[in-house]
């Protein structure tokens, strides 16, 4: 199963989204982190945290830039897209292009 999540500079919201999915019962074979720009950090800590929970997915990142069509195409390649750390527009793009599930928690 391929899980897509959004990348953040310090990985705080990325980690929260990933851990939410794991605690909700998702056990991904692969985690794809979608980013606008190249990440400024490695994902080693994410791998370590998941390993403590007995989950060992392949983790990779995909730099998509600002072109919405690239985001839609990338979202269609995963089974679940968790766009919680993203903007509402990202959730709408995911909802219109993803064949699998889209998860977005809107907190006000």
C-alpha positions in Angstrom: 0.0 0.0 0.0 1.3 3.4 -1.0 0.6 6.3 1.4 1.2 9.9 0.3 1.7 12.8 2.7 2.8 16.4 2.4 6.3 17.5 3.3 7.0 20.3 5.7 10.3 22.1 6.4 10.8 20.8 9.9 8.8 17.5 9.4 6.5 18.4 12.3 3.2 18.3 10.4 4.6 15.6 8.1 5.3 13.4 11.2 1.9 14.1 12.7 0.1 13.1 9.5 2.2 10.0 9.1 1.7 8.9 12.7 -2.0 9.6 12.6 -2.3 7.2 9.6 -0.2 4.5 11.3 -2.2 4.8 14.6 -5.4 4.6 12.5 -4.3 1.2 11.2 -2.6 2.0 7.9 0.6 -0.1 7.4 2.2 1.3 4.3 4.7 -0.5 2.1 5.8 2.9 0.8 5.5 6.5 2.1 5.7 9.2 -0.6 6.3 12.7 0.8 5.2 15.3 -1.7 7.0 18.7 -1.5 7.0 21.9 -3.4 10.8 22.4 -2.9 13.6 20.0 -2.1 13.6 19.0 1.6 16.0 20.7 3.9 16.3 17.7 6.2 16.5 13.9 5.8 13.8 11.5 6.7 16.0 9.3 8.9 14.1 10.2 12.1 10.8 9.2 10.4 12.2 5.8 9.6 13.5 5.4 13.1 10.1 6.3 14.7 8.2 4.0 12.4 10.7 1.2 13.1 9.9 1.5 16.8 6.2 0.8 15.9 7.2 -2.2 13.8 6.5 -0.5 10.5 9.3 -0.4 7.9 8.1 1.2 4.7 10.3 2.6 2.0 10.3 6.4 2.4 10.9 8.7 -0.6 10.2 12.3 -1.5 8.9 13.8 -4.7 9.5 17.5 -5.5 6.5 18.7 -7.5 7.0 22.5 -7.6 4.0 24.8 -8.0 2.2 23.2 -11.0 -1.2 21.9 -9.8 -1.3 19.4 -12.6 1.8 17.7 -11.3 0.3 17.4 -7.9 -2.9 15.9 -9.3 -0.9 13.4 -11.3 1.3 12.5 -8.3 -1.7 12.1 -6.0 -3.3 9.6 -8.4 -0.3 7.3 -7.9 -1.0 6.6 -4.2 -3.7 4.6 -2.4 -4.2 7.2 0.4 -3.3 10.8 0.4 -3.2 12.6 3.8 -3.1 16.3 3.0 -3.8 17.5 6.6 -0.8 19.8 6.8 -1.7 21.3 3.5 -4.0 24.0 2.3 -7.6 23.6 1.3 -6.7 23.9 -2.3 -4.4 20.9 -2.0 -7.3 18.9 -0.5 -9.5 19.8 -3.4 -6.9 18.8 -6.0 -6.4 15.5 -4.2 -10.1 14.8 -4.0 -10.5 15.4 -7.7 -7.6 13.3 -8.9 -7.0 10.5 -6.4 -8.5 7.0 -7.1 -7.9 6.0 -3.5 -8.8 7.7 -0.2 -8.1 11.3 0.6 -7.9 12.4 4.2 -8.0 16.0 5.3 -8.6 17.2 8.9 -9.7 20.8 9.0 -9.2 22.4 12.4 -10.4 25.9 13.0 
